[in-house]
Amino acid sequence: MITFRRAQASDLPDIVAMLADDPLGAGREDASLPLAQGYTDAFNAIDADPNQLLAVAVEGAEVIGTLQITFLAGLSRKGAWRGQIEAVRVAGHRRSGGIGR
């Protein structure tokens, strides 16, 4: 069964590996270990911000997907909050199985 949860610092290597495993990420991400300090700094900032959610999809103990949602205040729609979803990834060996749905 696949479940979703808030990402933890220990998930960072899996998250960065998924970010690096596509044509865009391959040129801008570095999944080598130990991870660059910038990833840890960014994770800490995201984790401390109540308007950010970095989530992982897990099956058993394996991280198989990730996404980040940024919650934004706006004046449109009578001051409604909205969410911007980005960095949606599924682990390469699990793609084309409907997980992204």
N, C-alpha and C positions, 0 to 999 in steps of 0.2 A: 504494500500500500504506500502511495506517495503522500507525504505530508509537507506542509510549509511551516517554517518558523523563522523568527528573527535570526539573522546571521550572527555568528560569534567569531571572535578573533581567530579561533582555531580553524575556521572555515576559509580563511583568506587564501591559502595556497590553492584550494579547489576553485574558488571564485576567480582568482587571477588567471588560472589555467584556462578556464572557460572563456574569459575575456580575450585571451591571447589566441584562442583557437578559432579564428575566422580571418578572412582576408584583411579587414581593417585592423583588428587587434594584433595581428601578427607583426605589423609594422610599428606599433606604438606601445605594446605591452611587453613586459619581461617577467615571465613566470619562473625564472631560475631561482633556486633557493640558496641562501636565504633571500626572501623577498626584499626589494628595495624599501627603505624606510618610509617613502612617500605613501605606499599602500597602507601601512599601519597607521600613519598620521591621518590619512583620509578616512579609514575605517573608524578611528576614534572620533573624528569630527562628525561623521554620519551617525554613529551610535549615540552620541551625546545630544543630537539635535532632534527634538520631538516632532519636527516636520519632515523627518526622513525615515524611511523604512528600507533597510537592506535585508532582503529575505532570501532564503535558500529552499529549494525543493529537495527533500531527502527521501530515500527509500532504504529502509533499514538504517545502516550507519553511513551510507554513501550519499554524498552531495551530488545531485544529478542536474540541478538547475539553479538559476539565480535571477533576481531582478531587483531594481531599486525604484521606489516610489517617493517622489518629492511632493509634499502637500503644499499648495499655494493658495494664499488669500487673494481674492479678486473682488472688484466692485461690480463686475458683470453678474447678472442673475441675482440681484439684490444682495450682493456680498457673499456669494456662495464660495466655498472652498472647492478646489479641484485637485486632481492628482496627475502628475506627469510621470509616466512609466518609462524607464530606460534601462539599458544594459541587461536586456532579457537574453538569457543564454541557456542552452541545454547542453550537457556534456556530449561530446562528439559520438561516443559509442551508444548513446541513447536517443539520438535524433531520428526523426521519421517514425516515431512510435506513438505520436499523439500527446506527448507530455506537454508541449507548448500550448495545447488547447486549453 
